[in-house]
């Protein structure tokens, strides 16, 4: 909520909702007063490779300060099967898998 309020500063709807919650809920007011901000930007994604199958990767979204551009980064969790799968993808990526016509 705090991240949305900061991103949409001056938005009457957001300001109104926060104001209503502050006056209606002492618990919300207490939490709001702590000024903690958490924006979920990472999660696990599954990518299906035509030769290898499902590869489970960590996915993290990086935003510019203005939040008008983002970079999505996929990484293999250390020690996971995805590490070897991505290595294999690198090898398969340079192979010609087409059948010879000779």
Backbone torsions as a table, in degrees:
resi	resn	phi	psi	omega
1	UNK	NA	-43.0	-178.9
2	UNK	-65.3	-38.4	178.8
3	UNK	-64.3	-40.8	178.1
4	UNK	-65.5	-43.1	179.9
5	UNK	-62.2	-38.2	179.0
6	UNK	-70.2	-41.1	-179.0
7	UNK	-68.1	-33.0	-177.3
8	UNK	-111.6	39.1	-178.9
9	UNK	-50.8	130.7	178.9
10	UNK	88.2	-3.1	178.5
11	UNK	-73.9	119.6	-175.5
12	UNK	-60.2	-37.6	180.0
13	UNK	-64.5	-46.2	-179.6
14	UNK	-66.5	-47.1	179.2
15	UNK	-59.4	-40.7	179.4
16	UNK	-64.8	-42.9	179.2
17	UNK	-63.6	-45.5	178.9
18	UNK	-62.2	-43.8	178.4
19	UNK	-60.7	-44.0	178.2
20	UNK	-62.1	-43.6	179.9
21	UNK	-66.7	-39.5	178.5
22	UNK	-61.2	-41.0	-178.0
23	UNK	-79.6	-25.6	-176.3
24	UNK	-91.2	-22.6	-172.1
25	UNK	-133.5	109.8	174.9
26	UNK	-59.8	-34.4	179.1
27	UNK	-64.9	-44.7	177.5
28	UNK	-61.7	-44.2	-179.7
29	UNK	-59.7	-40.1	179.3
30	UNK	-65.7	-47.0	179.7
31	UNK	-65.5	-40.8	179.6
32	UNK	-62.4	-36.4	179.9
33	UNK	-67.6	-17.9	179.2
34	UNK	-77.6	-14.4	176.9
35	UNK	58.5	28.4	177.5
36	UNK	-81.7	139.2	179.5
37	UNK	-126.6	129.5	175.6
38	UNK	-137.0	124.0	177.0
39	UNK	-121.5	120.7	180.0
40	UNK	-73.1	118.1	-178.7
41	UNK	-126.7	-1.7	-178.9
42	UNK	-128.0	147.6	177.7
43	UNK	-163.4	178.0	178.8
44	UNK	-99.4	135.1	179.4
45	UNK	-123.7	151.8	174.8
46	UNK	-112.2	127.5	177.9
47	UNK	-114.1	133.9	179.2
48	UNK	-103.2	114.5	177.4
49	UNK	-94.5	137.3	-175.5
50	UNK	-61.6	-27.6	-179.2
51	UNK	-101.6	-30.8	-173.1
52	UNK	-99.1	-30.6	-177.6
53	UNK	101.2	-149.1	-175.4
54	UNK	-78.4	130.6	175.6
55	UNK	-121.6	121.4	178.9
56	UNK	-92.4	122.6	-175.7
57	UNK	-125.9	151.3	169.0
58	UNK	-77.4	142.3	-179.8
59	UNK	-127.5	125.7	178.7
60	UNK	-127.2	135.6	179.5
61	UNK	-105.3	120.9	178.9
62	UNK	-105.7	129.9	-177.8
63	UNK	-113.4	148.4	171.2
64	UNK	-71.4	164.7	179.5
65	UNK	-56.2	-39.4	-179.7
66	UNK	-76.6	-10.5	-177.9
67	UNK	58.3	31.1	178.2
68	UNK	-103.7	-4.9	176.0
69	UNK	-138.8	146.7	177.2
70	UNK	-137.1	156.1	177.2
71	UNK	-127.0	125.7	178.9
72	UNK	-101.2	124.8	-176.4
73	UNK	-117.1	126.3	176.9
74	UNK	-108.5	131.5	177.8
75	UNK	-137.9	152.7	175.8
76	UNK	-85.0	132.6	175.6
77	UNK	-61.5	134.2	-178.5
78	UNK	-54.2	133.8	177.9
79	UNK	78.2	1.7	-178.7
80	UNK	-87.6	162.8	174.7
81	UNK	-58.3	-25.2	-179.1
82	UNK	-62.1	-28.3	179.1
83	UNK	-61.2	-49.8	179.2
84	UNK	-68.9	-36.4	179.2
85	UNK	-62.3	-41.7	179.1
86	UNK	-68.2	-34.3	175.1
87	UNK	-62.6	-42.7	178.3
88	UNK	-65.4	-38.2	176.5
89	UNK	-58.6	-40.8	178.5
90	UNK	-62.2	-36.7	178.9
91	UNK	-73.6	-45.5	-180.0
92	UNK	-63.5	-29.7	-177.3
93	UNK	-65.8	-19.3	-179.1
94	UNK	-106.9	1.3	-179.1
95	UNK	-93.9	145.5	172.5
96	UNK	-95.8	110.5	-175.0
97	UNK	-92.9	2.0	-179.5
98	UNK	-73.1	147.2	178.1
99	UNK	-73.3	145.2	176.3
100	UNK	-70.5	140.9	-179.7
101	UNK	-94.5	5.5	-179.4
102	UNK	-81.3	NA	NA
